C-alpha cells in the first residue's frame, strides 16, 4: 500500500497489424475518460500515478510500454513517427478513440509531443518532461557529463546506443536516487512506491537495455524531428521547482515553442512531481477535454491548499503562458 501509486486494475497486450505486440496496463473505470500515459525512462507499464487519482477523476488511464520495454516487441531503429503510428493503432484496437488525451512523463515527453504534433491525441500534459537538451541554446547550461553524452549522440548515435545498452535496472535506480533532492526521496523511498518502481524497472529491462531503453535515450537526447509549432491541442507543462534533471530552464524555452502552452512550476518537489501531485495534474487534463465540466477549477490554488508531499504545504505554484 502506498500514498503514491496503485497496482494496475488490468494488464494485457495488444497485437498490432505488423505482428508486434504492445504491453499496457490500465487504472480506473473502463468507461472512464481515456488518457494514455507515456512513461519515463526505462519504466514499464507497471508504474501508474498517485493512488486514487484516476478513480477520483473518472479517468481510464492506459500506460503503454514503448517497443522493447517490458513485454512490448522490440522495433530496432524505430523513430518518433513509428511511436505515433503505434499509438494511433492501439487507440483504435483498444477502443480509446477517437482521440484520447495523453500524459507524458520525463523521457516519455518527446514521444508524447510527437503524438500531439501528429494530431492523434486531444490534449497533452507533460510532467517533469525531458527537454530537448541537444538544442544549441542549452549547450552552455548543461553539466559537463550530460554535454558529453549529447555530443556523443550527435556524432555517433550508433555508438551511443551501444553505451546506453550497458544499463540495467540497478544502474537506473541508483542514478535516479543519486540525482534526487530530499523532497523527492520522500516519494522514492516510500516502501510501496519503491516496490512498484522496482518492479517497473525490472520489467522494462527484462529484454535487455538494447531492446528498448537505449533506443529511447538516443531519440530523446538527439535533436527532435517534431514540429512543435504545429501542435494545435491544449498542452500543459508541469515542473517541480526542485527539479534539476529534466530541463535547464524548467521548460521556459519548451513552452515558448508550443502554441498556447501553459507552464506550472510547483514548489517543494522535483522530478517526483507526477506521483507527489498526481490528482491536480490529472484533474486539470481531464477538465481540459471534458466539454461538460460545469466549473473551471484553478488547480494552482488547489495545490497550495492541499500540499503535495505527505501533506507538506508547498506554497503557491507559479503559472506562465508562452515562456
Secondary structure by P-SEA (a helix, b strand, c coil): cccccccccccccccccccbbbbbcccccccccbbbbbcccccccccccccccccccccbbbbbbccccccccccccccaaaaaaaaaaaaaaaccccbbbbbbcccaaaaaaaaaaaccccbbbbcccccccccccccccccaaaaaaaaaaaacaaaaaaaaaaccaaaaaaaaaaaccaaaaaaaacaaaaaaaaaaaaaaacccccccaaaaaaaaaccccccccccccbbbbbbbcccccccccccaaaaaaccbbbbbbbccccccccccccaaaaaaaaaaacccccccccaaaaaaaccccccccccbbbbbccc
